């Protein structure tokens, strides 16, 4: 059991009276959505965070994760939770409907995320990074990449990571040495990344890694770096994920929050 009680009254008050949600809902993109609809969604998210997410927090601490024979295994309760999270549509709250998202305002998605994070911060990083990867892909990806990957990320069927940190480059992203080398219509990535949160697991069929790398010849400033994405396994002809063989797993790092 968990003692977590989502502050739904406070969250709904902030949405209704402080966020300017009525102005947001007046936009064409949210035609047909009423403020009362958002209340119901937030309330259901609160119940899910209380009843499904929060109880897994202590289980994650007690059982932990394992790296055995090159495979990362998480507690069964976390695997079951993620399956429910995706099936119930919580990954796609603010996703673009063109790519199977709910198309709700970001303010609602942020409210949902706050409760997910409070229920289990370690787990919450998985949907957070997947969501952020989807945003990056929608903003900067080619039409072909969006067709192949975006709906899977928006719904959470596939998950995403962000490969930023390197042994010599923590928060100083201008110091990254990972290179993106042009090869026809793609880039090949060379370098070493560390501390890849949710970098490997068995909770989704495919994991899409968004890699921060430097284009050859670019000046030494973070603004001149490029973000490239690659799957942890090549796509099959039918669009499903293949064996995840690109990344080498070294060791697990347990972060204490």
ROROMI-815633 format. One record per residue (C-alpha): residue in three letters; z, x, y; residue number from 1. Coordinates in Angstrom, 2 decimals. Last residue first. Example, Ala and Ser with C-alpha at 12.3 -4.5 7.8 and 13.67 -1.06 7.14 Angstrom:
residu->Ser, up->7.14, east->13.67, north->-1.06, num->2
residu->Ala, up->7.80, east->12.30, north->-4.50, num->1
This chain:
residu->Unk, up->-5.36, east->16.61, north->9.90, num->257
residu->Unk, up->-5.23, east->19.28, north->7.17, num->256
residu->Unk, up->-8.66, east->20.63, north->6.37, num->255
residu->Unk, up->-9.43, east->21.61, north->2.79, num->254
residu->Unk, up->-12.22, east->24.16, north->2.50, num->253
residu->Unk, up->-14.26, east->23.97, north->-0.69, num->252
residu->Unk, up->-16.13, east->26.98, north->-1.96, num->251
residu->Unk, up->-19.62, east->28.43, north->-2.15, num->250
residu->Unk, up->-22.03, east->25.57, north->-2.71, num->249
residu->Unk, up->-25.64, east->26.68, north->-2.50, num->248
residu->Unk, up->-27.90, east->24.26, north->-0.68, num->247
residu->Unk, up->-31.48, east->23.44, north->-1.73, num->246
residu->Unk, up->-30.83, east->21.98, north->-5.17, num->245
residu->Unk, up->-29.96, east->18.32, north->-4.67, num->244
residu->Unk, up->-32.01, east->16.84, north->-7.47, num->243
residu->Unk, up->-34.40, east->14.23, north->-6.15, num->242
residu->Unk, up->-33.80, east->11.49, north->-3.60, num->241
residu->Unk, up->-35.85, east->8.31, north->-3.75, num->240
residu->Unk, up->-38.99, east->7.83, north->-1.67, num->239
residu->Unk, up->-41.25, east->6.69, north->-4.51, num->238
residu->Unk, up->-43.10, east->10.03, north->-4.54, num->237
residu->Unk, up->-39.82, east->11.86, north->-5.00, num->236
residu->Unk, up->-38.12, east->13.27, north->-1.96, num->235
residu->Unk, up->-37.10, east->16.93, north->-1.96, num->234
residu->Unk, up->-33.39, east->17.64, north->-2.33, num->233
residu->Unk, up->-30.66, east->18.42, north->0.15, num->232
residu->Unk, up->-32.92, east->16.81, north->2.68, num->231
residu->Unk, up->-33.92, east->18.68, north->5.79, num->230
residu->Unk, up->-33.38, east->18.19, north->9.47, num->229
residu->Unk, up->-34.14, east->20.52, north->12.35, num->228
residu->Unk, up->-32.20, east->20.79, north->15.58, num->227
residu->Unk, up->-33.71, east->23.16, north->18.08, num->226
residu->Unk, up->-32.12, east->25.74, north->20.31, num->225
residu->Unk, up->-33.18, east->26.30, north->23.88, num->224
residu->Unk, up->-30.29, east->24.37, north->25.39, num->223
residu->Unk, up->-27.85, east->26.55, north->23.47, num->222
residu->Unk, up->-29.03, east->29.57, north->25.43, num->221
residu->Unk, up->-30.24, east->32.91, north->24.13, num->220
residu->Unk, up->-33.88, east->32.51, north->25.04, num->219
residu->Unk, up->-36.23, east->31.20, north->22.32, num->218
residu->Unk, up->-38.47, east->33.76, north->20.64, num->217
residu->Unk, up->-38.06, east->32.34, north->17.16, num->216
residu->Unk, up->-36.75, east->28.78, north->17.22, num->215
residu->Unk, up->-33.00, east->28.82, north->16.80, num->214
residu->Unk, up->-31.30, east->26.57, north->14.28, num->213
residu->Unk, up->-28.91, east->23.61, north->14.25, num->212
residu->Unk, up->-29.39, east->21.95, north->10.87, num->211
residu->Unk, up->-29.27, east->18.20, north->10.23, num->210
residu->Unk, up->-28.58, east->17.86, north->6.52, num->209
residu->Unk, up->-29.64, east->14.66, north->4.74, num->208
residu->Unk, up->-27.62, east->13.89, north->1.62, num->207
residu->Unk, up->-29.21, east->11.90, north->-1.20, num->206
residu->Unk, up->-28.05, east->9.47, north->-3.86, num->205
residu->Unk, up->-24.75, east->8.76, north->-2.15, num->204
residu->Unk, up->-21.11, east->9.17, north->-3.11, num->203
residu->Unk, up->-21.62, east->12.22, north->-5.32, num->202
residu->Unk, up->-20.43, east->14.84, north->-2.86, num->201
residu->Unk, up->-21.70, east->17.78, north->-0.82, num->200
residu->Unk, up->-21.59, east->18.73, north->2.85, num->199
residu->Unk, up->-18.91, east->16.17, north->3.66, num->198
residu->Unk, up->-17.97, east->18.44, north->6.60, num->197
residu->Unk, up->-20.02, east->21.60, north->6.54, num->196
residu->Unk, up->-17.49, east->24.32, north->7.39, num->195
residu->Unk, up->-19.99, east->27.18, north->7.17, num->194
residu->Unk, up->-23.67, east->27.77, north->7.91, num->193
residu->Unk, up->-25.71, east->30.83, north->6.96, num->192
residu->Unk, up->-29.29, east->31.54, north->7.93, num->191
residu->Unk, up->-32.98, east->30.89, north->7.32, num->190
residu->Unk, up->-34.59, east->27.47, north->7.86, num->189
residu->Unk, up->-38.25, east->26.84, north->7.19, num->188
residu->Unk, up->-39.97, east->24.64, north->9.74, num->187
residu->Unk, up->-42.66, east->22.06, north->9.01, num->186
residu->Unk, up->-46.29, east->21.17, north->9.67, num->185
residu->Unk, up->-47.57, east->24.62, north->8.76, num->184
residu->Unk, up->-44.64, east->26.97, north->8.34, num->183
residu->Unk, up->-42.78, east->27.50, north->11.62, num->182
residu->Unk, up->-39.55, east->29.55, north->11.31, num->181
residu->Unk, up->-36.24, east->27.92, north->12.28, num->180
residu->Unk, up->-33.65, east->30.68, north->12.45, num->179
residu->Unk, up->-29.86, east->30.64, north->11.95, num->178
residu->Unk, up->-28.33, east->33.18, north->14.33, num->177
residu->Unk, up->-26.02, east->30.93, north->16.33, num->176
residu->Unk, up->-24.34, east->32.58, north->19.33, num->175
residu->Unk, up->-25.37, east->29.97, north->21.90, num->174
residu->Unk, up->-23.40, east->27.50, north->19.79, num->173
residu->Unk, up->-20.11, east->28.98, north->20.95, num->172
residu->Unk, up->-17.78, east->26.45, north->19.29, num->171
residu->Unk, up->-17.74, east->28.51, north->16.14, num->170
residu->Unk, up->-20.43, east->31.16, north->16.00, num->169
residu->Unk, up->-19.88, east->34.41, north->14.06, num->168
residu->Unk, up->-19.35, east->32.83, north->10.62, num->167
residu->Unk, up->-21.65, east->29.93, north->11.51, num->166
residu->Unk, up->-20.87, east->26.40, north->12.71, num->165
residu->Unk, up->-23.57, east->23.78, north->13.27, num->164
residu->Unk, up->-24.74, east->22.11, north->10.08, num->163
residu->Unk, up->-24.50, east->18.37, north->10.76, num->162
residu->Unk, up->-24.20, east->16.00, north->7.83, num->161
residu->Unk, up->-25.87, east->12.79, north->6.68, num->160
residu->Unk, up->-25.46, east->10.14, north->4.02, num->159
residu->Unk, up->-27.97, east->8.05, north->2.07, num->158
residu->Unk, up->-27.46, east->4.36, north->1.34, num->157
residu->Unk, up->-25.52, east->4.37, north->4.59, num->156
residu->Unk, up->-27.52, east->1.51, north->6.09, num->155
residu->Unk, up->-28.71, east->3.52, north->9.08, num->154
residu->Unk, up->-29.24, east->6.63, north->6.95, num->153
residu->Unk, up->-31.48, east->4.94, north->4.38, num->152
residu->Unk, up->-33.34, east->3.13, north->7.16, num->151
residu->Unk, up->-33.99, east->6.45, north->8.91, num->150
residu->Unk, up->-35.25, east->8.65, north->6.11, num->149
residu->Unk, up->-38.85, east->8.21, north->5.05, num->148
residu->Unk, up->-40.17, east->6.01, north->7.85, num->147
residu->Unk, up->-38.23, east->7.93, north->10.47, num->146
residu->Unk, up->-39.58, east->11.23, north->9.17, num->145
residu->Unk, up->-43.15, east->9.92, north->9.33, num->144
residu->Unk, up->-42.68, east->8.54, north->12.84, num->143
residu->Unk, up->-41.50, east->11.95, north->13.96, num->142
residu->Unk, up->-37.84, east->12.52, north->14.71, num->141
residu->Unk, up->-36.26, east->13.03, north->18.14, num->140
residu->Unk, up->-34.35, east->9.91, north->19.19, num->139
residu->Unk, up->-34.32, east->8.06, north->15.86, num->138
residu->Unk, up->-33.43, east->11.25, north->13.99, num->137
residu->Unk, up->-30.60, east->12.15, north->16.35, num->136
residu->Unk, up->-29.13, east->8.64, north->16.19, num->135
residu->Unk, up->-29.38, east->8.61, north->12.39, num->134
residu->Unk, up->-27.59, east->11.96, north->12.23, num->133
residu->Unk, up->-24.80, east->10.58, north->14.39, num->132
residu->Unk, up->-24.39, east->7.59, north->12.07, num->131
residu->Unk, up->-24.27, east->9.79, north->8.97, num->130
residu->Unk, up->-21.77, east->12.09, north->10.69, num->129
residu->Unk, up->-19.48, east->9.15, north->11.52, num->128
residu->Unk, up->-19.90, east->7.52, north->8.10, num->127
residu->Unk, up->-18.64, east->10.70, north->6.38, num->126
residu->Unk, up->-16.06, east->11.66, north->9.02, num->125
residu->Unk, up->-14.22, east->8.39, north->8.38, num->124
residu->Unk, up->-13.09, east->9.60, north->4.95, num->123
residu->Unk, up->-10.87, east->12.33, north->6.40, num->122
residu->Unk, up->-9.56, east->10.05, north->9.15, num->121
residu->Unk, up->-8.43, east->7.31, north->6.80, num->120
residu->Unk, up->-7.23, east->4.01, north->8.30, num->119
residu->Unk, up->-7.15, east->5.34, north->11.84, num->118
residu->Unk, up->-10.72, east->6.56, north->11.57, num->117
residu->Unk, up->-11.96, east->3.26, north->10.13, num->116
residu->Unk, up->-10.10, east->1.35, north->12.84, num->115
residu->Unk, up->-11.60, east->3.42, north->15.65, num->114
residu->Unk, up->-15.02, east->3.23, north->14.01, num->113
residu->Unk, up->-14.98, east->-0.58, north->14.14, num->112
residu->Unk, up->-14.15, east->-0.53, north->17.84, num->111
residu->Unk, up->-16.86, east->2.06, north->18.44, num->110
residu->Unk, up->-19.39, east->-0.10, north->16.59, num->109
residu->Unk, up->-18.41, east->-3.04, north->18.80, num->108
residu->Unk, up->-18.89, east->-1.00, north->21.97, num->107
residu->Unk, up->-22.19, east->0.23, north->20.57, num->106
residu->Unk, up->-23.57, east->-3.30, north->20.87, num->105
residu->Unk, up->-24.82, east->-4.96, north->17.66, num->104
residu->Unk, up->-28.25, east->-4.26, north->16.16, num->103
residu->Unk, up->-27.27, east->-5.04, north->12.58, num->102
residu->Unk, up->-29.31, east->-2.12, north->11.25, num->101
residu->Unk, up->-32.19, east->-2.36, north->8.80, num->100
residu->Unk, up->-34.50, east->0.18, north->10.49, num->99
residu->Unk, up->-36.15, east->-2.16, north->12.98, num->98
residu->Unk, up->-32.70, east->-3.73, north->13.36, num->97
residu->Unk, up->-31.58, east->-0.50, north->15.11, num->96
residu->Unk, up->-28.12, east->0.42, north->13.90, num->95
residu->Unk, up->-25.02, east->-0.63, north->15.82, num->94
residu->Unk, up->-23.17, east->-2.13, north->12.84, num->93
residu->Unk, up->-25.10, east->-0.24, north->10.14, num->92
residu->Unk, up->-22.34, east->1.67, north->8.37, num->91
residu->Unk, up->-20.17, east->-1.44, north->8.14, num->90
residu->Unk, up->-22.78, east->-3.29, north->6.10, num->89
residu->Unk, up->-20.52, east->-4.71, north->3.38, num->88
residu->Unk, up->-22.42, east->-2.78, north->0.70, num->87
residu->Unk, up->-22.01, east->0.50, north->2.59, num->86
residu->Unk, up->-18.25, east->0.20, north->3.02, num->85
residu->Unk, up->-17.80, east->-1.20, north->-0.48, num->84
residu->Unk, up->-19.58, east->1.81, north->-2.04, num->83
residu->Unk, up->-17.59, east->4.10, north->0.22, num->82
residu->Unk, up->-14.31, east->2.59, north->-0.94, num->81
residu->Unk, up->-15.20, east->2.92, north->-4.61, num->80
residu->Unk, up->-16.01, east->6.61, north->-4.15, num->79
residu->Unk, up->-12.80, east->7.12, north->-2.19, num->78
residu->Unk, up->-10.74, east->5.43, north->-4.92, num->77
residu->Unk, up->-12.43, east->7.56, north->-7.58, num->76
residu->Unk, up->-11.08, east->10.71, north->-5.93, num->75
residu->Unk, up->-13.77, east->13.16, north->-4.78, num->74
residu->Unk, up->-15.86, east->15.46, north->-6.98, num->73
residu->Unk, up->-17.96, east->18.38, north->-5.74, num->72
residu->Unk, up->-20.32, east->19.80, north->-8.34, num->71
residu->Unk, up->-21.18, east->23.47, north->-8.88, num->70
residu->Unk, up->-19.47, east->23.62, north->-12.28, num->69
residu->Unk, up->-16.25, east->22.28, north->-10.76, num->68
residu->Unk, up->-15.43, east->21.93, north->-7.08, num->67
residu->Unk, up->-12.57, east->19.45, north->-6.74, num->66
residu->Unk, up->-11.35, east->17.07, north->-4.05, num->65
residu->Unk, up->-7.80, east->15.93, north->-3.31, num->64
residu->Unk, up->-5.64, east->13.89, north->-5.66, num->63
residu->Unk, up->-2.46, east->13.39, north->-3.63, num->62
residu->Unk, up->-3.93, east->13.70, north->-0.14, num->61
residu->Unk, up->-6.91, east->11.49, north->-0.92, num->60
residu->Unk, up->-4.62, east->8.96, north->-2.54, num->59
residu->Unk, up->-2.45, east->8.94, north->0.60, num->58
residu->Unk, up->-5.38, east->7.85, north->2.75, num->57
residu->Unk, up->-6.92, east->5.49, north->0.20, num->56
residu->Unk, up->-4.58, east->2.63, north->1.14, num->55
residu->Unk, up->-5.93, east->2.73, north->4.73, num->54
residu->Unk, up->-9.55, east->1.98, north->3.81, num->53
residu->Unk, up->-9.48, east->-1.19, north->1.70, num->52
residu->Unk, up->-6.79, east->-3.57, north->2.98, num->51
residu->Unk, up->-6.17, east->-2.41, north->6.54, num->50
residu->Unk, up->-9.62, east->-1.07, north->7.41, num->49
residu->Unk, up->-11.28, east->-4.04, north->5.71, num->48
residu->Unk, up->-9.02, east->-6.51, north->7.51, num->47
residu->Unk, up->-9.75, east->-4.80, north->10.83, num->46
residu->Unk, up->-13.47, east->-4.88, north->10.18, num->45
residu->Unk, up->-13.20, east->-8.61, north->9.54, num->44
residu->Unk, up->-11.41, east->-9.10, north->12.87, num->43
residu->Unk, up->-13.98, east->-6.97, north->14.68, num->42
residu->Unk, up->-16.82, east->-9.04, north->13.26, num->41
residu->Unk, up->-15.12, east->-12.31, north->14.11, num->40
residu->Unk, up->-14.47, east->-11.26, north->17.68, num->39
residu->Unk, up->-18.07, east->-10.11, north->18.01, num->38
residu->Unk, up->-19.37, east->-13.54, north->17.11, num->37
residu->Unk, up->-17.10, east->-15.05, north->19.77, num->36
residu->Unk, up->-18.82, east->-12.86, north->22.36, num->35
residu->Unk, up->-22.11, east->-14.55, north->21.48, num->34
residu->Unk, up->-25.24, east->-12.96, north->20.02, num->33
residu->Unk, up->-28.48, east->-14.96, north->20.42, num->32
residu->Unk, up->-30.29, east->-12.34, north->22.49, num->31
residu->Unk, up->-28.71, east->-8.94, north->22.04, num->30
residu->Unk, up->-31.77, east->-6.77, north->22.70, num->29
residu->Unk, up->-32.77, east->-9.00, north->25.60, num->28
residu->Unk, up->-29.70, east->-7.99, north->27.60, num->27
residu->Unk, up->-27.17, east->-10.69, north->28.46, num->26
residu->Unk, up->-24.93, east->-9.41, north->25.69, num->25
residu->Unk, up->-24.26, east->-6.24, north->27.67, num->24
residu->Unk, up->-23.28, east->-8.18, north->30.76, num->23
residu->Unk, up->-20.89, east->-10.29, north->28.69, num->22
residu->Unk, up->-19.50, east->-7.11, north->27.12, num->21
residu->Unk, up->-18.31, east->-5.70, north->30.43, num->20
residu->Unk, up->-15.97, east->-3.41, north->28.51, num->19
residu->Unk, up->-12.69, east->-4.42, north->30.10, num->18
residu->Unk, up->-12.25, east->-8.17, north->29.54, num->17
residu->Unk, up->-13.77, east->-9.20, north->26.21, num->16
residu->Unk, up->-14.01, east->-5.85, north->24.45, num->15
residu->Unk, up->-10.65, east->-4.62, north->25.72, num->14
residu->Unk, up->-8.98, east->-7.91, north->24.79, num->13
residu->Unk, up->-10.58, east->-7.80, north->21.32, num->12
residu->Unk, up->-9.20, east->-4.31, north->20.75, num->11
residu->Unk, up->-5.72, east->-5.19, north->22.02, num->10
residu->Unk, up->-5.50, east->-8.35, north->19.91, num->9
residu->Unk, up->-6.88, east->-6.50, north->16.89, num->8
residu->Unk, up->-4.30, east->-3.72, north->16.94, num->7
residu->Unk, up->-5.06, east->-2.77, north->13.31, num->6
residu->Unk, up->-1.93, east->-2.90, north->11.12, num->5
residu->Unk, up->-1.56, east->0.19, north->8.96, num->4
residu->Unk, up->1.54, east->0.08, north->6.76, num->3
residu->Unk, up->-0.39, east->0.95, north->3.64, num->2
residu->Unk, up->0.00, east->0.00, north->0.00, num->1
